[in-house]
Amino acid sequence: MLKARGARELQTMLKETDAPGLRFLEKRGWKQVWRRHEFRVDTTHFEMAAPMPDLGGLRLESLEALASDPQRDERLHELDWTLFQDVPMDQNFTKRPLEAWVKQELQDPTMRLDLSFALLDDTQQDPLHGPYVGYTTLMQNPSGFYIIGMTGVKREYRGRGLAKVLKLASMRALKQQGGGEIRTFNDPPNVAMIGMNRALGFVQGPDHLRLELQLEPETA
């Protein structure tokens, strides 16, 4: 059925520790093509030793507090796409329409807008982003742990530790609410973010492996 619809390959993800699952797939022709690092930190008893970098005149606000901005969703949508272009990874994605992005991201039931933050430069009014120059999101998995989504700042604001500001803001906000485990995922080429995670106390766990199965085209 999938081949009839033009599918050329299937993809799935497994942890590298899932030996039975990997053996099952590899015996059926699946190949490992990529790996993604997982990092975890428990903020419940974690001492935030890392100092908060200087904001340099920028404003830090939770996405919940920014709900009063009637253009918040549009600006975050455009900012997310801009930042996504610079994430080192091995896949290309298509920009989602605004309505779909808002529903899948900001309105996702797991999204914690009170634990997600944006940095704003009120001296700037970009046509697409307005004063928004960076943001991070935190989602609460039904199993109880939290997952960091996008974290990044615009190119002209990099090199000032502002991505660290965003992550620390989420970590500290969660700790103030009783704490919990945060997980984040990075592809190996994203050296800068991996180094930042380690500096913030994140510990690397088992990698997640992506496997692909190439489908032979159907013949008439």
N, C-alpha and C positions, 0 to 999 in steps of 0.2 A: 504493500500500500504506500509506504513512504517513498520507495523508488518511483512508483507511478506518479507521485506528486513532484518529482524532480529532486528529491533529497539525494545528496552525494555522500554524506557522512552523518554519523551519530556521535554524540559526546556525552560523557558522564564524569562525575568527580567522586573519588574515593580517597579516604585517608591512607597514607602509606603503611599504617599499621594493620589495615584490613587485608591480611594475607590471603584468606579464603576467597574474598571478593575479587582481589586482583588475579588470583590464579584462575578463577572461573571465567573472567573476561578475557584474559590473555590466551587461554586455550581456545577461545572462540574468535580469535583474530583481532581483538582490541589492542591498541598500541598506546603506550604512555607518550604524551607529546608535550606536557608542561607540568610544572609544579608551582604551588602557591604556599607561601609561608603563613603559618598561624602564630599569633602572639597573644598572650593572656596576662592580665594583671588583676589582682583582687584589691579593690580600693577600701575594703572594710577596715582592715587594720594597717593599710599601707601609709607610710609616712611620706608626705609630699616633700621630698628633699629638694627637688628642682625648683629654683626660684622662678617667679613669673617674670618673663622678659618685659622690658619697657614697651608700652603700647605706642609711644611716640605720637601722641595726639589722637590716636584712633579710638573708636568707641566699641566696647564689647557688649553685646546684647544677646539674650536668649531668643531663639526663634519664636518662642511663645510670646515674649514681650513685644516682638516686632509684628505681631498680628495686627496692630493698629495701623501699620503701613499698608495702604490699599494696593501698593505695587510690590509688596514683599514676594509673592509667589512668582510673578513674572521676572523679577530681578534675580531671584535665586535660581530659577530655571535657566536663565541665560548664563549666570555665573557658573552654575554646575557644568554646563556644556563647555564653557571656556576652559575651566580647570581640567575637565576630563581629557581634553586634547593633549595635555602634558603628563598624564599618568603613564609611566612606563609599563606596558603590558603587551601581550602578543596577539590581541584581538582588536578588530575594528568594530565600532558600534555606530548605529544610526541615531541621530538626534530625535528624541521623542517629542510629539506635540505637547504643548503646555498642559492641556487638560489631562492627558495620560500621565505625564510626569508628576503633576500635583497629586493625582489619585494614587499613584504607585509609590510616591515618596512621602510627601508631607501629610497625606491623609491615610497612610498605611497604619493599621491599628497598632503596630509595634513601635511606631515612631514616638520618641519622647521629645517633644518640642521644648519642654522645660529644661532638658539636659543637652540640647543642641544649641550651638552658638554661632553668631556671625560677627565679623569685624567690619566696621563702617568708617569711612573717611568722609566726614561731613564737608570737607573742602572740595570734594570731587562729585560731579554729577555725570557719570558716564551715560551715554544714550541707552545702553542696554542694561547696565548693572546699577545705575544710580550711584549711591555712596558705598554699596556693598563691595568689599575687596577680598573677602575670604569667609569660609564657613566650615563647620563640622557638624555631623549628625550622629546621634546615638539612638539605637533602637533596642527595645527590650524583648528578647526572645521569649516565647511562651514557657520555655524550660527554666527561665529565671535569670540567665546571664544576659549581658548587653553586648551589642555589636556596633563598632564604629563604621559608619558609611564613608562618605566623601570627607576628606580633610584636605584643605589647600587654600592658597592665597594667590592672587594675581601676580604675574611675573614681576612687575615693577615693585612689588612689596616683599619679594623674597630676600632671603639673606639676613633677616632681622629677627628670626625666631618666632614669627607670628603664627606659624602652624603649631608650634609648641604651645603658644598662648591658648589656641583653640582647644587642643587636646587637654591641657591642664584644666581649663575651665569646665569641661565636661567631667573630668575625673573628680575634681573638687566638688562640683555640684552633686554628683552621685554620692560621694563620701558623706556630704552633709545630710543626705537623705537616708543614711544608714549603710551605704556602700554596696558593693556587689562586684562580680567578676565582669571585666570588659575583655572582649576578644576583637582582634582586628586582623586583617589579611592583606598581605602584600606580595606582589610578584617579585622574583629575585632582582630584576633590573632596578627596582625602586630603592636604590641604596640609601638615599637621603632619609626617606621615611622609615626604613628599617633601623637605621642608626638612631633616629629620634625615638622610636619605640623602645629600644634597648636603654637609652639614656633616661627614659621615664619609668623604667622598672618593668617593662613588659618582658616576659620570658617566652622563648620560642618553644612551640610544641611540635607534634608531628605535622609534616607537610601534607597538603591536599594535592592529589595527583589528578590531572585531567587525562582521560583516555578517549581515543577516537576509534571508530570503526568505519573504514571506507566501504561504501556500498558500490557494488558493481552495477553499471547501468543496465537497464532492462533492454533486451533485444526484441525486435519485432517478431 
